Structure formats: structure tokens, C-alpha cells
């Protein structure tokens, strides 16, 4: 997967993206991942997939937890586990789920848990390498 940025992020942020792309087995996924700055109030980040080969992640800052969380959604899209078609509505691992709140969406719960593991492992690796 080719990664492109709409701004010049810090080295730490780019290293975190490379780390997550590798850890989530996204390196050989065909297509382009574009990471953009988001200026929508009240939203830390989001992720989109065009259904073919273009992925977009938007973040409001270089918060590593947020980028890891959104990259988990990219993994879910790339593995065809997730297709969101409205707030709280999605096809998730072969099931149609509707009317869920953010906190009860299984794709969000999974993304949160994997985000925490990625953050812990990335920070441990960074400390070890410094």
C-alpha cells in the first residue's frame, strides 16, 4: 500500500504510520492510502474506502492513538470485514448491523483494542531504539 500525506507530518508520526501498516499487514494491499488533516469540530479522525483501491484517513492532529485507530479501520476495509453505509449502520463480518451507537459498534470496539496494543508496542519499540 502506498502512503501519501496532504501535509508534511513529523518523523515520529510517519514512523508510527509505517509501523502500523506493517503490523496490520497492509504493506501488500494494492492501492493508495491518503492521510489528510481534518478540521471538523468534534471529530478526532475518520477513515474511508472507495471499495476498490483508495483509502483515506483524516486526522485532526498527529495523535498516535488516533492514527492507529483509523488504520485499524483501513485494515477492516482492506479485509472486506467492514462496509459502513451510515452512522451506526454497516456490513460487519458478513452481518448487517443497524442503529448502533458509536460505543456499541463492534468495528469501533475492535479498533479501540487494537489501537491500544499498537500504541503500547510502538512506544516500547521507540524507547528501545532511543
PyMOL commands that place a pseudoatom at each C-alpha (Angstrom):
pseudoatom trace, name=CA, resn=UNK, resi=1, chain=A, elem=C, hetatm=0, pos=[0.000, 0.000, 0.000]
pseudoatom trace, name=CA, resn=UNK, resi=2, chain=A, elem=C, hetatm=0, pos=[1.381, 3.352, -0.997]
pseudoatom trace, name=CA, resn=UNK, resi=3, chain=A, elem=C, hetatm=0, pos=[1.010, 6.052, 1.674]
pseudoatom trace, name=CA, resn=UNK, resi=4, chain=A, elem=C, hetatm=0, pos=[0.648, 9.737, 0.818]
pseudoatom trace, name=CA, resn=UNK, resi=5, chain=A, elem=C, hetatm=0, pos=[0.180, 12.763, 3.079]
pseudoatom trace, name=CA, resn=UNK, resi=6, chain=A, elem=C, hetatm=0, pos=[-1.617, 16.042, 2.420]
pseudoatom trace, name=CA, resn=UNK, resi=7, chain=A, elem=C, hetatm=0, pos=[0.887, 17.848, 4.704]
pseudoatom trace, name=CA, resn=UNK, resi=8, chain=A, elem=C, hetatm=0, pos=[4.424, 17.299, 5.985]
pseudoatom trace, name=CA, resn=UNK, resi=9, chain=A, elem=C, hetatm=0, pos=[3.951, 15.276, 9.203]
pseudoatom trace, name=CA, resn=UNK, resi=10, chain=A, elem=C, hetatm=0, pos=[6.609, 14.785, 11.859]
pseudoatom trace, name=CA, resn=UNK, resi=11, chain=A, elem=C, hetatm=0, pos=[9.089, 11.942, 11.629]
pseudoatom trace, name=CA, resn=UNK, resi=12, chain=A, elem=C, hetatm=0, pos=[7.520, 10.255, 14.650]
pseudoatom trace, name=CA, resn=UNK, resi=13, chain=A, elem=C, hetatm=0, pos=[4.092, 10.324, 13.006]
pseudoatom trace, name=CA, resn=UNK, resi=14, chain=A, elem=C, hetatm=0, pos=[5.415, 8.871, 9.746]
pseudoatom trace, name=CA, resn=UNK, resi=15, chain=A, elem=C, hetatm=0, pos=[7.307, 6.180, 11.679]
pseudoatom trace, name=CA, resn=UNK, resi=16, chain=A, elem=C, hetatm=0, pos=[4.099, 5.311, 13.530]
pseudoatom trace, name=CA, resn=UNK, resi=17, chain=A, elem=C, hetatm=0, pos=[2.198, 5.011, 10.251]
pseudoatom trace, name=CA, resn=UNK, resi=18, chain=A, elem=C, hetatm=0, pos=[4.918, 2.749, 8.791]
pseudoatom trace, name=CA, resn=UNK, resi=19, chain=A, elem=C, hetatm=0, pos=[4.868, 0.661, 11.971]
pseudoatom trace, name=CA, resn=UNK, resi=20, chain=A, elem=C, hetatm=0, pos=[1.078, 0.227, 11.886]
pseudoatom trace, name=CA, resn=UNK, resi=21, chain=A, elem=C, hetatm=0, pos=[0.964, -0.502, 8.147]
pseudoatom trace, name=CA, resn=UNK, resi=22, chain=A, elem=C, hetatm=0, pos=[3.465, -3.308, 8.765]
pseudoatom trace, name=CA, resn=UNK, resi=23, chain=A, elem=C, hetatm=0, pos=[1.829, -4.597, 11.974]
pseudoatom trace, name=CA, resn=UNK, resi=24, chain=A, elem=C, hetatm=0, pos=[-1.638, -4.640, 10.360]
pseudoatom trace, name=CA, resn=UNK, resi=25, chain=A, elem=C, hetatm=0, pos=[-0.291, -6.474, 7.267]
pseudoatom trace, name=CA, resn=UNK, resi=26, chain=A, elem=C, hetatm=0, pos=[-1.270, -3.641, 4.919]
pseudoatom trace, name=CA, resn=UNK, resi=27, chain=A, elem=C, hetatm=0, pos=[2.044, -3.423, 3.054]
pseudoatom trace, name=CA, resn=UNK, resi=28, chain=A, elem=C, hetatm=0, pos=[0.951, -5.699, 0.197]
pseudoatom trace, name=CA, resn=UNK, resi=29, chain=A, elem=C, hetatm=0, pos=[-2.595, -4.378, -0.062]
pseudoatom trace, name=CA, resn=UNK, resi=30, chain=A, elem=C, hetatm=0, pos=[-2.992, -2.810, -3.506]
pseudoatom trace, name=CA, resn=UNK, resi=31, chain=A, elem=C, hetatm=0, pos=[-3.916, 0.824, -3.608]
pseudoatom trace, name=CA, resn=UNK, resi=32, chain=A, elem=C, hetatm=0, pos=[-3.176, 4.196, -2.113]
pseudoatom trace, name=CA, resn=UNK, resi=33, chain=A, elem=C, hetatm=0, pos=[-3.714, 5.405, 1.425]
pseudoatom trace, name=CA, resn=UNK, resi=34, chain=A, elem=C, hetatm=0, pos=[-4.006, 9.178, 1.667]
pseudoatom trace, name=CA, resn=UNK, resi=35, chain=A, elem=C, hetatm=0, pos=[-3.685, 10.714, 5.120]
pseudoatom trace, name=CA, resn=UNK, resi=36, chain=A, elem=C, hetatm=0, pos=[-5.193, 14.186, 5.378]
pseudoatom trace, name=CA, resn=UNK, resi=37, chain=A, elem=C, hetatm=0, pos=[-5.672, 16.857, 8.013]
pseudoatom trace, name=CA, resn=UNK, resi=38, chain=A, elem=C, hetatm=0, pos=[-9.248, 17.116, 9.278]
pseudoatom trace, name=CA, resn=UNK, resi=39, chain=A, elem=C, hetatm=0, pos=[-10.732, 20.368, 10.545]
pseudoatom trace, name=CA, resn=UNK, resi=40, chain=A, elem=C, hetatm=0, pos=[-14.181, 19.096, 11.537]
pseudoatom trace, name=CA, resn=UNK, resi=41, chain=A, elem=C, hetatm=0, pos=[-15.009, 20.134, 15.118]
pseudoatom trace, name=CA, resn=UNK, resi=42, chain=A, elem=C, hetatm=0, pos=[-15.727, 17.260, 17.485]
pseudoatom trace, name=CA, resn=UNK, resi=43, chain=A, elem=C, hetatm=0, pos=[-14.125, 14.587, 15.299]
pseudoatom trace, name=CA, resn=UNK, resi=44, chain=A, elem=C, hetatm=0, pos=[-10.630, 13.248, 16.013]
pseudoatom trace, name=CA, resn=UNK, resi=45, chain=A, elem=C, hetatm=0, pos=[-10.390, 11.192, 12.838]
pseudoatom trace, name=CA, resn=UNK, resi=46, chain=A, elem=C, hetatm=0, pos=[-12.187, 9.052, 10.306]
pseudoatom trace, name=CA, resn=UNK, resi=47, chain=A, elem=C, hetatm=0, pos=[-11.431, 6.549, 7.567]
pseudoatom trace, name=CA, resn=UNK, resi=48, chain=A, elem=C, hetatm=0, pos=[-12.995, 5.873, 4.177]
pseudoatom trace, name=CA, resn=UNK, resi=49, chain=A, elem=C, hetatm=0, pos=[-12.635, 3.265, 1.432]
pseudoatom trace, name=CA, resn=UNK, resi=50, chain=A, elem=C, hetatm=0, pos=[-13.807, 3.723, -2.156]
pseudoatom trace, name=CA, resn=UNK, resi=51, chain=A, elem=C, hetatm=0, pos=[-14.499, -0.009, -2.473]
pseudoatom trace, name=CA, resn=UNK, resi=52, chain=A, elem=C, hetatm=0, pos=[-11.676, -0.542, -4.971]
pseudoatom trace, name=CA, resn=UNK, resi=53, chain=A, elem=C, hetatm=0, pos=[-8.194, 0.698, -4.111]
pseudoatom trace, name=CA, resn=UNK, resi=54, chain=A, elem=C, hetatm=0, pos=[-8.281, 4.130, -2.494]
pseudoatom trace, name=CA, resn=UNK, resi=55, chain=A, elem=C, hetatm=0, pos=[-8.271, 4.584, 1.268]
pseudoatom trace, name=CA, resn=UNK, resi=56, chain=A, elem=C, hetatm=0, pos=[-8.476, 7.932, 3.045]
pseudoatom trace, name=CA, resn=UNK, resi=57, chain=A, elem=C, hetatm=0, pos=[-7.720, 8.634, 6.676]
pseudoatom trace, name=CA, resn=UNK, resi=58, chain=A, elem=C, hetatm=0, pos=[-8.380, 12.094, 8.081]
pseudoatom trace, name=CA, resn=UNK, resi=59, chain=A, elem=C, hetatm=0, pos=[-6.995, 13.214, 11.446]
pseudoatom trace, name=CA, resn=UNK, resi=60, chain=A, elem=C, hetatm=0, pos=[-7.161, 16.470, 13.366]
pseudoatom trace, name=CA, resn=UNK, resi=61, chain=A, elem=C, hetatm=0, pos=[-3.689, 16.080, 14.876]
pseudoatom trace, name=CA, resn=UNK, resi=62, chain=A, elem=C, hetatm=0, pos=[-0.680, 13.803, 14.957]
pseudoatom trace, name=CA, resn=UNK, resi=63, chain=A, elem=C, hetatm=0, pos=[-2.069, 11.888, 17.930]
pseudoatom trace, name=CA, resn=UNK, resi=64, chain=A, elem=C, hetatm=0, pos=[-0.712, 8.348, 17.567]
pseudoatom trace, name=CA, resn=UNK, resi=65, chain=A, elem=C, hetatm=0, pos=[-3.726, 6.686, 19.170]
pseudoatom trace, name=CA, resn=UNK, resi=66, chain=A, elem=C, hetatm=0, pos=[-6.000, 8.317, 16.600]
pseudoatom trace, name=CA, resn=UNK, resi=67, chain=A, elem=C, hetatm=0, pos=[-3.923, 7.318, 13.570]
pseudoatom trace, name=CA, resn=UNK, resi=68, chain=A, elem=C, hetatm=0, pos=[-3.594, 3.749, 14.863]
pseudoatom trace, name=CA, resn=UNK, resi=69, chain=A, elem=C, hetatm=0, pos=[-7.368, 3.599, 15.409]
pseudoatom trace, name=CA, resn=UNK, resi=70, chain=A, elem=C, hetatm=0, pos=[-8.127, 4.831, 11.900]
pseudoatom trace, name=CA, resn=UNK, resi=71, chain=A, elem=C, hetatm=0, pos=[-5.560, 2.484, 10.349]
pseudoatom trace, name=CA, resn=UNK, resi=72, chain=A, elem=C, hetatm=0, pos=[-7.369, -0.435, 12.014]
pseudoatom trace, name=CA, resn=UNK, resi=73, chain=A, elem=C, hetatm=0, pos=[-10.440, 0.667, 10.053]
pseudoatom trace, name=CA, resn=UNK, resi=74, chain=A, elem=C, hetatm=0, pos=[-8.315, 0.638, 6.885]
pseudoatom trace, name=CA, resn=UNK, resi=75, chain=A, elem=C, hetatm=0, pos=[-7.384, -2.961, 7.736]
pseudoatom trace, name=CA, resn=UNK, resi=76, chain=A, elem=C, hetatm=0, pos=[-11.060, -3.809, 8.277]
pseudoatom trace, name=CA, resn=UNK, resi=77, chain=A, elem=C, hetatm=0, pos=[-11.926, -2.291, 4.881]
pseudoatom trace, name=CA, resn=UNK, resi=78, chain=A, elem=C, hetatm=0, pos=[-8.989, -3.970, 3.124]
pseudoatom trace, name=CA, resn=UNK, resi=79, chain=A, elem=C, hetatm=0, pos=[-10.040, -7.366, 4.508]
pseudoatom trace, name=CA, resn=UNK, resi=80, chain=A, elem=C, hetatm=0, pos=[-13.648, -6.690, 3.425]
pseudoatom trace, name=CA, resn=UNK, resi=81, chain=A, elem=C, hetatm=0, pos=[-14.785, -7.073, 7.024]
pseudoatom trace, name=CA, resn=UNK, resi=82, chain=A, elem=C, hetatm=0, pos=[-16.385, -3.628, 7.160]
pseudoatom trace, name=CA, resn=UNK, resi=83, chain=A, elem=C, hetatm=0, pos=[-18.559, -1.537, 4.887]
pseudoatom trace, name=CA, resn=UNK, resi=84, chain=A, elem=C, hetatm=0, pos=[-20.161, 1.454, 6.601]
pseudoatom trace, name=CA, resn=UNK, resi=85, chain=A, elem=C, hetatm=0, pos=[-23.277, 2.885, 4.990]
pseudoatom trace, name=CA, resn=UNK, resi=86, chain=A, elem=C, hetatm=0, pos=[-24.409, 5.371, 7.600]
pseudoatom trace, name=CA, resn=UNK, resi=87, chain=A, elem=C, hetatm=0, pos=[-23.883, 6.367, 11.216]
pseudoatom trace, name=CA, resn=UNK, resi=88, chain=A, elem=C, hetatm=0, pos=[-24.134, 3.135, 13.206]
pseudoatom trace, name=CA, resn=UNK, resi=89, chain=A, elem=C, hetatm=0, pos=[-25.032, 1.067, 10.127]
pseudoatom trace, name=CA, resn=UNK, resi=90, chain=A, elem=C, hetatm=0, pos=[-22.666, -1.357, 8.441]
pseudoatom trace, name=CA, resn=UNK, resi=91, chain=A, elem=C, hetatm=0, pos=[-21.977, -4.719, 6.957]
pseudoatom trace, name=CA, resn=UNK, resi=92, chain=A, elem=C, hetatm=0, pos=[-19.628, -6.226, 9.540]
pseudoatom trace, name=CA, resn=UNK, resi=93, chain=A, elem=C, hetatm=0, pos=[-18.002, -9.618, 9.002]
pseudoatom trace, name=CA, resn=UNK, resi=94, chain=A, elem=C, hetatm=0, pos=[-20.940, -10.868, 6.952]
pseudoatom trace, name=CA, resn=UNK, resi=95, chain=A, elem=C, hetatm=0, pos=[-23.718, -9.397, 9.093]
pseudoatom trace, name=CA, resn=UNK, resi=96, chain=A, elem=C, hetatm=0, pos=[-25.891, -6.345, 8.586]
pseudoatom trace, name=CA, resn=UNK, resi=97, chain=A, elem=C, hetatm=0, pos=[-25.892, -4.176, 11.709]
pseudoatom trace, name=CA, resn=UNK, resi=98, chain=A, elem=C, hetatm=0, pos=[-28.074, -1.109, 12.049]
pseudoatom trace, name=CA, resn=UNK, resi=99, chain=A, elem=C, hetatm=0, pos=[-28.849, 1.607, 14.555]
pseudoatom trace, name=CA, resn=UNK, resi=100, chain=A, elem=C, hetatm=0, pos=[-25.832, 1.103, 16.784]
pseudoatom trace, name=CA, resn=UNK, resi=101, chain=A, elem=C, hetatm=0, pos=[-24.298, 3.854, 18.866]
pseudoatom trace, name=CA, resn=UNK, resi=102, chain=A, elem=C, hetatm=0, pos=[-20.600, 4.588, 18.378]
pseudoatom trace, name=CA, resn=UNK, resi=103, chain=A, elem=C, hetatm=0, pos=[-19.735, 2.850, 21.649]
pseudoatom trace, name=CA, resn=UNK, resi=104, chain=A, elem=C, hetatm=0, pos=[-21.529, -0.371, 20.690]
pseudoatom trace, name=CA, resn=UNK, resi=105, chain=A, elem=C, hetatm=0, pos=[-20.251, -0.716, 17.112]
pseudoatom trace, name=CA, resn=UNK, resi=106, chain=A, elem=C, hetatm=0, pos=[-18.109, -3.885, 17.061]
pseudoatom trace, name=CA, resn=UNK, resi=107, chain=A, elem=C, hetatm=0, pos=[-15.741, -2.371, 14.472]
pseudoatom trace, name=CA, resn=UNK, resi=108, chain=A, elem=C, hetatm=0, pos=[-15.111, 0.560, 16.822]
pseudoatom trace, name=CA, resn=UNK, resi=109, chain=A, elem=C, hetatm=0, pos=[-14.587, -1.728, 19.811]
pseudoatom trace, name=CA, resn=UNK, resi=110, chain=A, elem=C, hetatm=0, pos=[-12.092, -3.786, 17.811]
pseudoatom trace, name=CA, resn=UNK, resi=111, chain=A, elem=C, hetatm=0, pos=[-10.322, -0.648, 16.540]
pseudoatom trace, name=CA, resn=UNK, resi=112, chain=A, elem=C, hetatm=0, pos=[-10.015, 0.708, 20.072]
pseudoatom trace, name=CA, resn=UNK, resi=113, chain=A, elem=C, hetatm=0, pos=[-8.475, -2.516, 21.402]
pseudoatom trace, name=CA, resn=UNK, resi=114, chain=A, elem=C, hetatm=0, pos=[-6.001, -2.893, 18.534]
pseudoatom trace, name=CA, resn=UNK, resi=115, chain=A, elem=C, hetatm=0, pos=[-5.136, 0.828, 18.766]
pseudoatom trace, name=CA, resn=UNK, resi=116, chain=A, elem=C, hetatm=0, pos=[-4.123, 0.291, 22.408]
pseudoatom trace, name=CA, resn=UNK, resi=117, chain=A, elem=C, hetatm=0, pos=[-1.893, -2.687, 21.522]
pseudoatom trace, name=CA, resn=UNK, resi=118, chain=A, elem=C, hetatm=0, pos=[-0.244, -0.804, 18.645]
pseudoatom trace, name=CA, resn=UNK, resi=119, chain=A, elem=C, hetatm=0, pos=[0.376, 2.227, 20.835]
pseudoatom trace, name=CA, resn=UNK, resi=120, chain=A, elem=C, hetatm=0, pos=[1.935, 0.150, 23.615]
pseudoatom trace, name=CA, resn=UNK, resi=121, chain=A, elem=C, hetatm=0, pos=[4.153, -1.817, 21.212]
pseudoatom trace, name=CA, resn=UNK, resi=122, chain=A, elem=C, hetatm=0, pos=[5.197, 1.231, 19.167]
pseudoatom trace, name=CA, resn=UNK, resi=123, chain=A, elem=C, hetatm=0, pos=[6.128, 3.158, 22.316]
pseudoatom trace, name=CA, resn=UNK, resi=124, chain=A, elem=C, hetatm=0, pos=[8.104, 0.191, 23.686]
pseudoatom trace, name=CA, resn=UNK, resi=125, chain=A, elem=C, hetatm=0, pos=[9.969, -0.161, 20.391]
pseudoatom trace, name=CA, resn=UNK, resi=126, chain=A, elem=C, hetatm=0, pos=[10.667, 3.578, 20.259]
pseudoatom trace, name=CA, resn=UNK, resi=127, chain=A, elem=C, hetatm=0, pos=[12.072, 3.546, 23.805]
pseudoatom trace, name=CA, resn=UNK, resi=128, chain=A, elem=C, hetatm=0, pos=[14.206, 0.506, 22.989]
pseudoatom trace, name=CA, resn=UNK, resi=129, chain=A, elem=C, hetatm=0, pos=[15.632, 2.208, 19.871]
pseudoatom trace, name=CA, resn=UNK, resi=130, chain=A, elem=C, hetatm=0, pos=[16.442, 5.500, 21.620]
for i in range(1, 130): cmd.bond("trace and resi %d" % i, "trace and resi %d" % (i + 1))
show_as sticks, trace
zoom trace
